[in-house]
Amino acid sequence: MFRPTVARQACKALNHASRSAVLTATSRPAVTNSFRSISSTAPRAKNDEEDKIKNDPFLTATTKAPEGTLGETEGRFARTDESLQIEYPDDEHMPRSPVVQGRGGMHFKRTLAQFSLENKVTLVTGGARGLGLVMSQALVASGSDLAIVDLNKEEAEEQALKLVEQFRKENPGLEQMPNVTAHYADVANPDSVNAAIAEVISKHGRIDSLVTSAGFTENFDAISYPHDRIQKLWGVNVDGTYLFATGVAKHLMERKVPGSIVMIGSMSGAIVNVPQPQAPYNAAKAAVRHLAASLAVEWAGHDIRVNCISPGYMLTALTRKILDENPELRDKWISLIPAGKMGTPEDLMGAVTFLLSDAAKYITGADLRVDGGYTLT
Ligand SMILES: NC(=O)c1ccc[n+]([C@@H]2O[C@H](COP(=O)([O-])OP(=O)(O)OC[C@H]3O[C@@H](n4cnc5c(N)ncnc54)[C@H](O)[C@@H]3O)[C@@H](O)[C@H]2O)c1
């Protein structure tokens, strides 16, 4: 609010000075005179501006951060706090994700048939837990067969059985159950990715759609972030997305059939979260978003659509655990969300189904933000 006024006044002073310089330079040959008017008026304008800034606590705070006169309040809610460190837990400390109840099933509400995923085979990376698991459930409920690919194969197998069980409960009397399989892959490793894709094709006969949800975040300030952990983070979030997308696209191109890919980015690819520092994660998710756009263009001629979903703060079993241990962090996060609450994994069920389905046939390269309005403010 104040900065543009200062800038306007400074511009005015400069314009005035340079106008008189041009005028005198063209109408009079006395070059020294022409510049005298600048040097005699500019210092006064500068002093006036400096005085104004010095005497206005808001301007001082705005221009002299971090030691502004507004003390503690200054920038407080808009900065990262380097004392906040959250490590991604080891596997044995990971909470299990429940299968969502009552979101699929037979229903008789009219809706567009275009939203159906019947006769599709979808591969979901990171589908054993969290957002990947709930999105997997949405795809099964919408008629797709499913291959869950995860580092944790045992949990993926368990969840695959539970998804079919839940589907059976919600669709009593239906004879044909969805084919849901579980596979191992470390998404950051090209050989492992290729082996997983080959295994899925051998089990399902083909792959039509892909959702890349394997990913994780950690919090360290940039200076002390252990380098090996940054490489792991970029490996899983960026390489993992790239390797699966190219592997599945190659398979689709060989079959000469259309396909749809949804990459799970994050609102962190568009904004900088506070107060927890996480520069490498933010950069990784910006990469995912732009990878979706770039591949959308590259593969448009092959009828392969590539879109990104950027979730905001979602309440998975893992974020719930982290926030239960850091209630102050939870309150800060919620205070920054226009919707006034965190999202739930179920909030992604419609978004992922839509983007994979024919209802989104002309949508490619889009970034669908599911963030309660976080990135708008
Ligand atoms: N939870 C949120 O609030 C949130 C918000 C925005 C974006 N995201 C993104 O959504 C995606 C899913 O996050 P989540 O909250 O469900 O996490 P999660 O930890 O609950 O689930 C991630 C899954 O990915 C698997 N995985 C991790 N590394 C892997 C690897 N190298 N190879 C194969 N599988 C691997 C894990 O075993 C797990 O099953 C991530 O990309 C995350 O960055 C999450």
The ligand as an SDF file (V2000), in Angstrom:
LIG
                    3D

 44 48  0  0  0  0  0  0  0  0999 V2000
   -0.4520  -35.2250    2.6680 N   0  0  0  0  0  0  0  0  0  0  0  0
   -0.4320  -33.9900    2.2200 C   0  0  0  0  0  0  0  0  0  0  0  0
   -0.8560  -33.0620    2.9260 O   0  0  0  0  0  0  0  0  0  0  0  0
    0.0880  -33.6990    0.8490 C   0  0  0  0  0  0  0  0  0  0  0  0
   -0.1060  -32.4110    0.3450 C   0  0  0  0  0  0  0  0  0  0  0  0
    0.3490  -32.1160   -0.9310 C   0  0  0  0  0  0  0  0  0  0  0  0
    0.9660  -33.0750   -1.6870 C   0  0  0  0  0  0  0  0  0  0  0  0
    1.1630  -34.3250   -1.1710 N   0  0  0  0  0  0  0  0  0  0  0  0
    1.8220  -35.2980   -2.0410 C   0  0  0  0  0  0  0  0  0  0  0  0
    0.9510  -36.4100   -2.2130 O   0  0  0  0  0  0  0  0  0  0  0  0
    1.7180  -37.5860   -2.4270 C   0  0  0  0  0  0  0  0  0  0  0  0
    1.2860  -38.6570   -1.4330 C   0  0  0  0  0  0  0  0  0  0  0  0
    1.5450  -38.1970   -0.1250 O   0  0  0  0  0  0  0  0  0  0  0  0
    0.9080  -38.8480    1.1560 P   0  0  0  0  0  0  0  0  0  0  0  0
    0.6190  -37.7780    2.1150 O   0  0  0  0  0  0  0  0  0  0  0  0
   -0.1630  -39.7720    0.7490 O   0  0  0  0  0  0  0  0  0  0  0  0
    2.1630  -39.6590    1.7010 O   0  0  0  0  0  0  0  0  0  0  0  0
    2.2520  -41.0880    2.4530 P   0  0  0  0  0  0  0  0  0  0  0  0
    3.5790  -41.1410    3.0900 O   0  0  0  0  0  0  0  0  0  0  0  0
    1.0290  -41.2980    3.2990 O   0  0  0  0  0  0  0  0  0  0  0  0
    2.1980  -42.1240    1.2360 O   0  0  0  0  0  0  0  0  0  0  0  0
    3.2210  -42.1760    0.2980 C   0  0  0  0  0  0  0  0  0  0  0  0
    3.3480  -43.5570   -0.2670 C   0  0  0  0  0  0  0  0  0  0  0  0
    4.4440  -43.5500   -1.1880 O   0  0  0  0  0  0  0  0  0  0  0  0
    5.2530  -44.6810   -0.9380 C   0  0  0  0  0  0  0  0  0  0  0  0
    6.6490  -44.4080   -1.3240 N   0  0  0  0  0  0  0  0  0  0  0  0
    7.5180  -43.5850   -0.7280 C   0  0  0  0  0  0  0  0  0  0  0  0
    8.7150  -43.6470   -1.3310 N   0  0  0  0  0  0  0  0  0  0  0  0
    8.5890  -44.5280   -2.3500 C   0  0  0  0  0  0  0  0  0  0  0  0
    9.4750  -45.0270   -3.3340 C   0  0  0  0  0  0  0  0  0  0  0  0
   10.7500  -44.6460   -3.3970 N   0  0  0  0  0  0  0  0  0  0  0  0
    9.0020  -45.9310   -4.2260 N   0  0  0  0  0  0  0  0  0  0  0  0
    7.7140  -46.3520   -4.1680 C   0  0  0  0  0  0  0  0  0  0  0  0
    6.8490  -45.9260   -3.2570 N   0  0  0  0  0  0  0  0  0  0  0  0
    7.2750  -45.0250   -2.3450 C   0  0  0  0  0  0  0  0  0  0  0  0
    5.1230  -44.9350    0.5560 C   0  0  0  0  0  0  0  0  0  0  0  0
    5.4740  -46.2930    0.8920 O   0  0  0  0  0  0  0  0  0  0  0  0
    3.6510  -44.6270    0.7930 C   0  0  0  0  0  0  0  0  0  0  0  0
    2.8370  -45.7470    0.5870 O   0  0  0  0  0  0  0  0  0  0  0  0
    3.1780  -37.1790   -2.2870 C   0  0  0  0  0  0  0  0  0  0  0  0
    3.7120  -36.9450   -3.5520 O   0  0  0  0  0  0  0  0  0  0  0  0
    3.0850  -35.8840   -1.4960 C   0  0  0  0  0  0  0  0  0  0  0  0
    4.1950  -35.0770   -1.7250 O   0  0  0  0  0  0  0  0  0  0  0  0
    0.7310  -34.6650    0.0680 C   0  0  0  0  0  0  0  0  0  0  0  0
  1  2  1  0
  2  3  2  0
  2  4  1  0
  4  5  1  0
  4 44  2  0
  5  6  2  0
  6  7  1  0
  7  8  2  0
  8  9  1  0
  8 44  1  0
  9 10  1  0
  9 42  1  0
 10 11  1  0
 11 12  1  0
 11 40  1  0
 12 13  1  0
 13 14  1  0
 14 15  2  0
 14 16  1  0
 14 17  1  0
 17 18  1  0
 18 19  2  0
 18 20  1  0
 18 21  1  0
 21 22  1  0
 22 23  1  0
 23 24  1  0
 23 38  1  0
 24 25  1  0
 25 26  1  0
 25 36  1  0
 26 27  1  0
 26 35  1  0
 27 28  2  0
 28 29  1  0
 29 30  1  0
 29 35  2  0
 30 31  1  0
 30 32  2  0
 32 33  1  0
 33 34  2  0
 34 35  1  0
 36 37  1  0
 36 38  1  0
 38 39  1  0
 40 41  1  0
 40 42  1  0
 42 43  1  0
M  CHG  2   8   1  16  -1
M  END
$$$$
